[in-house]
Amino acid sequence: IVSDAWPGLDDVLAVGTEVLVARTADEALRIVRGMPEDERRAVGDAARRRVLGAHTAAHRAAELEAHVMELLAGHPS
């Protein structure tokens, strides 16, 4: 994954190992063209593991449900 920088990106994916950051289109091209295939695949595989392990719709629904339950119980986090 190549992304632009945005606040909170590093809360979702580890920059450098799960996502690569480019500030310009030329920088994105340099990343894609200059990185060996095995390294690109390793970054993609790491991102896939992270997303499937923590960022699916099911994870988000469970997180929302936990927050709602805390609010209903009068104990917001």
C-alpha positions in Angstrom: 0.0 0.0 0.0 1.2 3.5 -0.9 -0.7 6.3 0.7 -0.4 10.0 1.3 0.3 11.1 4.9 -2.8 11.8 7.0 -3.4 12.2 10.7 -4.0 8.8 12.3 -2.5 6.7 9.5 0.0 5.2 11.9 -2.9 4.2 14.2 -4.3 2.0 11.4 -1.1 0.7 9.7 2.6 0.8 10.6 4.3 3.2 8.3 7.3 1.6 6.6 6.3 -2.0 7.2 2.5 -2.1 6.5 2.1 1.1 4.4 4.5 3.3 2.5 4.0 7.1 2.4 4.5 9.2 -0.6 4.1 13.0 -0.7 4.1 13.3 -4.5 3.2 11.2 -7.5 6.9 11.1 -8.4 7.7 9.8 -4.9 5.0 7.1 -5.2 6.5 6.0 -8.6 10.0 5.9 -7.0 8.7 3.7 -4.2 7.0 1.3 -6.6 9.7 1.2 -9.2 12.7 1.2 -6.8 11.6 -1.4 -4.2 12.4 -5.0 -4.9 9.4 -7.3 -5.6 9.9 -9.3 -2.4 9.9 -6.2 -0.3 6.7 -4.8 -1.9 5.0 -8.2 -1.4 6.2 -8.2 2.3 4.6 -4.8 2.9 1.4 -5.8 1.2 1.3 -9.1 3.1 1.9 -7.3 6.4 -0.9 -4.8 5.6 -3.3 -7.5 4.7 -2.6 -9.4 8.0 -3.2 -6.2 10.0 -6.4 -5.2 8.2 -7.9 -8.7 8.4 -6.8 -9.0 12.1 -8.1 -5.7 13.3 -9.9 -3.6 10.7 -12.7 -5.6 9.2 -16.4 -4.5 9.3 -16.9 -7.2 12.0 -14.1 -5.6 14.2 -15.6 -2.1 13.7 -19.1 -3.4 14.6 -17.8 -5.1 17.7 -16.0 -1.9 18.7 -19.2 0.2 18.2 -21.2 -2.3 20.2 -18.8 -2.2 23.1 -18.9 1.7 23.1 -22.7 1.6 23.1 -22.8 -0.9 25.9 -20.4 1.2 28.0 -22.6 4.3 27.4 -25.8 2.4 28.4 -24.1 1.1 31.5 -23.0 4.7 32.4 -19.3 3.9 32.1 -18.0 5.6 29.0 -14.3 5.0 28.3 
